[in-house]
Amino acid sequence: MEGIWLARPDDVGAGEPVAVKDLLDTAGLTTTYGSALFAEHVPVVSAEAVQLLEADGYVVAGKTNLHEFAYGISSQNAHYGTVPNPVAPGRLAGGSSGGSAAAIAVGDVELALGSDSAGSIRIPAAWCGVVGFKPTYGLVSVEGCFPLAPSYDVVGPMASSAGGCERLLRILAPAFESRTTRSCMATTFAARSSAACGWGTRRRRRPSASGPSTASGLPRRSGSWT
C-alpha cells in the first residue's frame, strides 16, 4: 500500500521483521526524518533501540512514513504523501508514527518501532486498530532518534497484539524487569515497616470530655498562641 514505506532494504535477511519509524537512524538505509532536507541521508550507525533488536535476532523490514520531523498527529506528509489508514480507507492513520501503525494494520509486519512525545505512538495505534505503548521517559534509549522535544521524547513498541509490545519492550529496556522487582520489594518493605510501627493503624483521639475539641479530635487550646 502506497504511503506507508519510505525505504526498504534489498535483502531483509533471516529473523523476525520489524518496521522502523523513519525518525530512527538505520545504518546503510536511508533515513529522512520525514523531511526532504534529508532525502539522501544514510546513517552509518543505527539508533540504539534498533541495535538492541538486531542483536536479539530481529531484522529491519524497512523505514515507515511519518509526519515531517514527527511534528504533528496526522502523518500527512507534503514530501512523501499521506499515510493511509488500512482499516478505515479515506481516513487519517494518525501520527506521527502513522507509517508504523499502518504497516502493522495492513499485515506487512507484526512489530514496529515508533516514537512518542505527546501521543505519536498512541494516536496512530488507536486510529489503525493496533497496539502501541509509550514507555516511561528514559526507560528506552533515544540515542539515534531525531529529537522533537528532548524532555518528552521516548522510543516505544507497536504491534498487532499486547504480547508483541511486551516482547519488544523486554529487549528495548533490559533493566525494566529488575527495576520492577526492586520497586515491588521496596513497597513490600515499606508496608511491613509501617505495620510493625503501627503507622496507619492509630485511631483518632477521642474528644476531651472537659471541653470543645478541634476537628482532629484534640482538645482545643485556650488562650493566645503567642
MARSETOR-76322 format. One record per residue (C-alpha): residue in three letters; z, y, x. Coordinates in Angstrom, 2 decimals. Layout:
SITE,ALA,Z,Y,X
...
***
This chain:
SITE,MET,0.00,0.00,0.00
SITE,GLU,-1.06,3.36,1.48
SITE,GLY,1.53,5.96,2.38
SITE,ILE,4.25,3.55,3.48
SITE,TRP,3.42,2.73,7.11
SITE,LEU,2.68,5.22,9.88
SITE,ALA,2.35,2.82,12.81
SITE,ARG,2.38,-0.95,13.27
SITE,PRO,2.31,-2.99,16.49
SITE,ASP,-0.75,-5.07,17.34
SITE,ASP,1.49,-8.12,17.74
SITE,VAL,4.77,-8.20,15.86
SITE,GLY,5.98,-11.28,17.72
SITE,ALA,8.38,-14.00,16.72
SITE,GLY,11.51,-13.04,14.85
SITE,GLU,12.61,-11.58,11.55
SITE,PRO,10.68,-8.34,10.91
SITE,VAL,12.49,-5.05,10.33
SITE,ALA,10.82,-1.84,9.19
SITE,VAL,12.00,1.19,11.15
SITE,LYS,12.07,4.71,9.75
SITE,ASP,9.82,6.88,11.89
SITE,LEU,12.75,9.09,12.80
SITE,LEU,13.98,6.48,15.30
SITE,ASP,12.31,6.04,18.68
SITE,THR,10.46,2.80,19.36
SITE,ALA,9.25,2.10,22.89
SITE,GLY,5.48,1.79,23.08
SITE,LEU,4.96,2.56,19.40
SITE,THR,4.02,5.98,18.03
SITE,THR,6.99,7.90,16.67
SITE,THR,6.09,11.08,14.78
SITE,TYR,9.38,12.04,13.08
SITE,GLY,7.10,12.68,10.11
SITE,SER,5.51,15.70,11.77
SITE,ALA,2.01,16.46,13.01
SITE,LEU,3.64,18.06,16.06
SITE,PHE,4.50,14.57,17.33
SITE,ALA,1.37,12.76,16.16
SITE,GLU,0.69,11.43,19.68
SITE,HIS,4.31,10.91,20.72
SITE,VAL,5.02,7.45,22.16
SITE,PRO,8.61,6.98,23.38
SITE,VAL,9.39,4.94,26.47
SITE,VAL,12.86,3.92,25.25
SITE,SER,13.82,2.66,21.80
SITE,ALA,16.71,4.03,19.79
SITE,GLU,19.95,2.18,20.45
SITE,ALA,20.03,0.77,16.92
SITE,VAL,16.55,-0.70,17.45
SITE,GLN,17.58,-2.16,20.80
SITE,LEU,20.59,-3.88,19.23
SITE,LEU,18.42,-5.54,16.59
SITE,GLU,15.79,-6.63,19.10
SITE,ALA,18.47,-8.11,21.35
SITE,ASP,19.59,-10.22,18.39
SITE,GLY,16.10,-11.57,17.76
SITE,TYR,14.71,-9.14,15.20
SITE,VAL,11.29,-7.55,15.69
SITE,VAL,9.90,-4.16,14.69
SITE,ALA,7.42,-4.63,11.85
SITE,GLY,6.30,-1.01,12.08
SITE,LYS,7.27,2.62,11.52
SITE,THR,7.69,3.89,7.98
SITE,ASN,6.72,7.22,6.46
SITE,LEU,9.34,9.84,5.63
SITE,HIS,9.94,13.42,4.65
SITE,GLU,8.96,15.57,7.65
SITE,PHE,11.89,15.66,10.12
SITE,ALA,13.96,13.98,7.35
SITE,TYR,14.33,17.41,5.77
SITE,GLY,14.06,16.52,2.09
SITE,ILE,14.68,13.87,-0.56
SITE,SER,11.17,13.24,-1.93
SITE,SER,9.22,11.75,1.02
SITE,GLN,6.30,13.97,0.09
SITE,ASN,4.71,14.47,3.50
SITE,ALA,1.99,17.09,3.92
SITE,HIS,0.68,15.36,7.06
SITE,TYR,0.86,11.65,6.27
SITE,GLY,0.84,11.54,2.50
SITE,THR,3.45,10.95,-0.19
SITE,VAL,5.32,7.67,-0.05
SITE,PRO,4.53,5.65,-3.20
SITE,ASN,7.16,4.04,-5.37
SITE,PRO,6.17,0.36,-5.78
SITE,VAL,8.47,-0.24,-8.74
SITE,ALA,7.57,2.97,-10.58
SITE,PRO,3.95,3.93,-9.87
SITE,GLY,3.33,7.64,-10.21
SITE,ARG,6.93,8.49,-9.42
SITE,LEU,8.51,9.51,-6.12
SITE,ALA,10.09,6.99,-3.77
SITE,GLY,12.93,9.32,-2.80
SITE,GLY,13.82,10.35,0.70
SITE,SER,13.99,10.96,3.31
SITE,SER,13.90,7.22,4.15
SITE,GLY,11.32,6.65,1.43
SITE,GLY,8.95,4.55,3.52
SITE,SER,11.68,2.09,4.46
SITE,ALA,12.72,1.66,0.83
SITE,ALA,9.11,1.28,-0.32
SITE,ALA,8.31,-1.28,2.38
SITE,ILE,11.12,-3.45,1.04
SITE,ALA,10.26,-2.86,-2.60
SITE,VAL,6.59,-3.80,-2.14
SITE,GLY,7.59,-7.01,-0.33
SITE,ASP,6.28,-6.20,3.15
SITE,VAL,9.73,-6.76,4.67
SITE,GLU,13.22,-7.65,3.52
SITE,LEU,15.07,-5.48,6.03
SITE,ALA,14.73,-1.92,7.27
SITE,LEU,16.44,0.85,9.17
SITE,GLY,16.95,4.29,7.67
SITE,SER,18.97,7.38,8.40
SITE,ASP,21.24,9.37,6.11
SITE,SER,22.67,12.87,6.35
SITE,ALA,23.01,13.78,2.67
SITE,GLY,21.59,10.83,0.74
SITE,SER,18.50,9.88,2.75
SITE,ILE,19.27,6.14,2.63
SITE,ARG,20.97,6.01,-0.75
SITE,ILE,18.49,8.07,-2.78
SITE,PRO,15.31,6.12,-1.92
SITE,ALA,17.18,2.82,-2.21
SITE,ALA,18.19,3.75,-5.75
SITE,TRP,14.75,5.04,-6.73
SITE,CYS,12.94,1.98,-5.35
SITE,GLY,15.40,-0.60,-6.62
SITE,VAL,16.58,-1.88,-3.24
SITE,VAL,19.92,-1.77,-1.39
SITE,GLY,20.87,0.94,1.08
SITE,PHE,24.17,1.51,2.87
SITE,LYS,25.41,4.64,4.60
SITE,PRO,27.92,3.63,7.28
SITE,THR,30.92,5.72,8.25
SITE,TYR,29.96,8.60,10.52
SITE,GLY,29.98,7.46,14.15
SITE,LEU,30.10,3.74,13.35
SITE,VAL,26.44,3.15,14.26
SITE,SER,24.85,4.82,17.27
SITE,VAL,22.38,7.63,16.51
SITE,GLU,21.10,7.68,20.09
SITE,GLY,17.31,7.93,19.92
SITE,CYS,17.25,9.18,16.32
SITE,PHE,15.77,12.64,15.82
SITE,PRO,18.64,14.92,14.68
SITE,LEU,18.69,16.69,11.35
SITE,ALA,22.38,17.62,11.06
SITE,PRO,24.21,16.09,14.03
SITE,SER,27.64,16.33,12.42
SITE,TYR,26.40,14.33,9.40
SITE,ASP,23.59,12.07,10.68
SITE,VAL,24.05,8.30,10.52
SITE,VAL,21.74,5.33,11.01
SITE,GLY,22.12,2.55,8.48
SITE,PRO,20.65,-0.62,6.98
SITE,MET,18.39,-1.05,3.97
SITE,ALA,17.48,-4.42,2.48
SITE,SER,16.38,-6.37,-0.55
SITE,SER,19.99,-7.53,-1.02
SITE,ALA,23.53,-6.51,-0.14
SITE,GLY,23.70,-9.53,2.14
SITE,GLY,20.79,-8.21,4.15
SITE,CYS,22.55,-4.91,4.71
SITE,GLU,25.66,-6.78,5.81
SITE,ARG,23.70,-8.85,8.34
SITE,LEU,22.18,-5.76,9.91
SITE,LEU,25.44,-3.83,9.94
SITE,ARG,27.23,-6.59,11.85
SITE,ILE,24.64,-6.14,14.59
SITE,LEU,24.41,-2.37,14.44
SITE,ALA,28.19,-1.96,14.56
SITE,PRO,29.61,-4.87,16.60
SITE,ALA,33.06,-3.25,16.69
SITE,PHE,33.24,-2.93,12.90
SITE,GLU,34.92,-6.27,12.20
SITE,SER,37.61,-5.89,14.85
SITE,ARG,38.29,-2.32,13.73
SITE,THR,38.69,-3.53,10.16
SITE,THR,41.09,-6.25,11.27
SITE,ARG,43.20,-3.76,13.22
SITE,SER,43.28,-1.41,10.25
SITE,CYS,44.48,-4.21,7.94
SITE,MET,47.17,-5.22,10.44
SITE,ALA,48.36,-1.62,10.72
SITE,THR,48.50,-1.26,6.94
SITE,THR,50.45,-4.52,6.60
SITE,PHE,52.89,-3.48,9.34
SITE,ALA,53.46,-0.10,7.69
SITE,ALA,54.08,-1.73,4.30
SITE,ARG,56.59,-4.21,5.75
SITE,SER,58.36,-1.46,7.69
SITE,SER,58.66,0.63,4.53
SITE,ALA,60.15,-2.31,2.64
SITE,ALA,62.62,-3.07,5.43
SITE,CYS,63.83,0.54,5.48
SITE,GLY,63.93,0.82,1.73
SITE,TRP,61.23,3.52,1.65
SITE,GLY,59.60,3.87,-1.71
SITE,THR,62.37,1.91,-3.45
SITE,ARG,65.08,4.56,-3.73
SITE,ARG,65.85,5.70,-7.22
SITE,ARG,66.15,9.34,-8.10
SITE,ARG,69.73,10.55,-8.05
SITE,ARG,71.28,10.95,-11.47
SITE,PRO,72.05,14.49,-12.63
SITE,SER,75.56,15.65,-11.91
SITE,ALA,77.89,15.41,-14.85
SITE,SER,79.58,18.65,-13.79
SITE,GLY,76.68,20.97,-14.44
SITE,PRO,72.93,21.56,-14.81
SITE,SER,70.58,19.98,-12.33
SITE,THR,67.14,20.63,-10.87
SITE,ALA,64.01,18.70,-11.83
SITE,SER,64.59,16.41,-8.85
SITE,GLY,67.89,15.24,-10.28
SITE,LEU,70.01,17.02,-7.65
SITE,PRO,72.84,19.37,-8.72
SITE,ARG,71.69,22.98,-8.92
SITE,ARG,73.17,25.08,-6.16
SITE,SER,75.02,28.13,-7.39
SITE,GLY,75.14,31.47,-5.66
SITE,SER,72.79,33.00,-3.14
SITE,TRP,70.57,31.04,-0.75
SITE,THR,71.21,33.60,1.95
***
